Amino acid sequence: MKIDLSRAGKRFNREWVFRNTSINFTSNKKYAITGINGSGKSTLLQCIGNMIRLNEGTISYSIASKTINPESTSQYISFSAPYLELIEEMTLSEFFLFHQKFKPITGHRSLDDIIEEIQLSSSKHKQIRDFSSGMKQRVRLAQAIFSEVPIVLLDEPCSNLDQQGIELYKNLVMNYSNDRIIIISSNDQQEYSFCDEVFSMNDFKSSLVRSFHHDNG
């Protein structure tokens, strides 16, 4: 699997978040996008996931040199973020069964195995509305990591997790990252210390300065 961004740019109204950004992502590697709050790292991650449209430049996806239609990318991508809503009226078991209808579970794991691995077996018949914020974040991570997809995007993955949850997150990423592209958006080093490559939003902001002088030259 490969993702190519070429001279990509995103703006809201007249303010550019990033511009002239070219990055390549390939399978079997873990990447991090870092930056302070408000730097645009979540926006860039959502653009990579084709959830937000670029204003300029291109993004392409390919498998074995075969280009994927952008309209079909959702079946290749899973996404986790603390701001994503869960279906709280469902029990944990019901939620994973529902999710499985859209994306199969990786490695043919049983739902009970997954629930046990995220240490929520005692709560599998409870409604998600009764979960703590940390328990909900474990569910979001499991939904993304255990989906049978080649691209996993994780935005601030350790939000609301205690130390035990953070260790669980690290184990999940390390154990289920083979042959995948893992991209993590974070400003917390413990969330991405194991990544193969780290990109800073500051690098893409420097492109804005060059673009500004060019546009106003």
HUNORGI-V277378 format. One record per residue. N is the residue number from 1. OMEGA is omega in whole degrees, 0 to 359 (NA if undefined). Layout:
n=N omega=OMEGA
n=N omega=OMEGA
//
This chain:
n=1 omega=179
n=2 omega=174
n=3 omega=180
n=4 omega=170
n=5 omega=180
n=6 omega=179
n=7 omega=184
n=8 omega=178
n=9 omega=177
n=10 omega=177
n=11 omega=171
n=12 omega=191
n=13 omega=181
n=14 omega=183
n=15 omega=179
n=16 omega=176
n=17 omega=172
n=18 omega=183
n=19 omega=179
n=20 omega=184
n=21 omega=178
n=22 omega=180
n=23 omega=173
n=24 omega=176
n=25 omega=180
n=26 omega=184
n=27 omega=177
n=28 omega=176
n=29 omega=179
n=30 omega=184
n=31 omega=175
n=32 omega=171
n=33 omega=187
n=34 omega=178
n=35 omega=180
n=36 omega=177
n=37 omega=180
n=38 omega=182
n=39 omega=178
n=40 omega=183
n=41 omega=177
n=42 omega=177
n=43 omega=178
n=44 omega=180
n=45 omega=179
n=46 omega=174
n=47 omega=177
n=48 omega=179
n=49 omega=179
n=50 omega=176
n=51 omega=175
n=52 omega=181
n=53 omega=173
n=54 omega=173
n=55 omega=175
n=56 omega=183
n=57 omega=184
n=58 omega=170
n=59 omega=181
n=60 omega=181
n=61 omega=180
n=62 omega=174
n=63 omega=181
n=64 omega=178
n=65 omega=177
n=66 omega=183
n=67 omega=179
n=68 omega=175
n=69 omega=181
n=70 omega=180
n=71 omega=181
n=72 omega=188
n=73 omega=184
n=74 omega=180
n=75 omega=180
n=76 omega=190
n=77 omega=167
n=78 omega=188
n=79 omega=176
n=80 omega=177
n=81 omega=182
n=82 omega=180
n=83 omega=178
n=84 omega=182
n=85 omega=172
n=86 omega=177
n=87 omega=193
n=88 omega=178
n=89 omega=179
n=90 omega=168
n=91 omega=180
n=92 omega=179
n=93 omega=179
n=94 omega=181
n=95 omega=180
n=96 omega=176
n=97 omega=178
n=98 omega=181
n=99 omega=182
n=100 omega=178
n=101 omega=183
n=102 omega=179
n=103 omega=181
n=104 omega=180
n=105 omega=182
n=106 omega=175
n=107 omega=179
n=108 omega=178
n=109 omega=174
n=110 omega=179
n=111 omega=178
n=112 omega=178
n=113 omega=181
n=114 omega=180
n=115 omega=177
n=116 omega=182
n=117 omega=177
n=118 omega=171
n=119 omega=179
n=120 omega=183
n=121 omega=182
n=122 omega=183
n=123 omega=187
n=124 omega=179
n=125 omega=177
n=126 omega=174
n=127 omega=183
n=128 omega=178
n=129 omega=181
n=130 omega=180
n=131 omega=171
n=132 omega=179
n=133 omega=178
n=134 omega=177
n=135 omega=178
n=136 omega=179
n=137 omega=175
n=138 omega=179
n=139 omega=179
n=140 omega=180
n=141 omega=180
n=142 omega=179
n=143 omega=181
n=144 omega=188
n=145 omega=182
n=146 omega=174
n=147 omega=181
n=148 omega=181
n=149 omega=181
n=150 omega=182
n=151 omega=179
n=152 omega=181
n=153 omega=185
n=154 omega=180
n=155 omega=181
n=156 omega=190
n=157 omega=183
n=158 omega=177
n=159 omega=177
n=160 omega=180
n=161 omega=171
n=162 omega=185
n=163 omega=177
n=164 omega=178
n=165 omega=178
n=166 omega=178
n=167 omega=177
n=168 omega=178
n=169 omega=181
n=170 omega=179
n=171 omega=179
n=172 omega=181
n=173 omega=182
n=174 omega=185
n=175 omega=186
n=176 omega=181
n=177 omega=183
n=178 omega=177
n=179 omega=179
n=180 omega=166
n=181 omega=176
n=182 omega=178
n=183 omega=185
n=184 omega=174
n=185 omega=187
n=186 omega=168
n=187 omega=181
n=188 omega=188
n=189 omega=181
n=190 omega=178
n=191 omega=185
n=192 omega=185
n=193 omega=182
n=194 omega=186
n=195 omega=180
n=196 omega=179
n=197 omega=180
n=198 omega=177
n=199 omega=177
n=200 omega=176
n=201 omega=177
n=202 omega=179
n=203 omega=182
n=204 omega=176
n=205 omega=179
n=206 omega=176
n=207 omega=179
n=208 omega=180
n=209 omega=179
n=210 omega=181
n=211 omega=181
n=212 omega=181
n=213 omega=179
n=214 omega=183
n=215 omega=184
n=216 omega=184
n=217 omega=NA
//
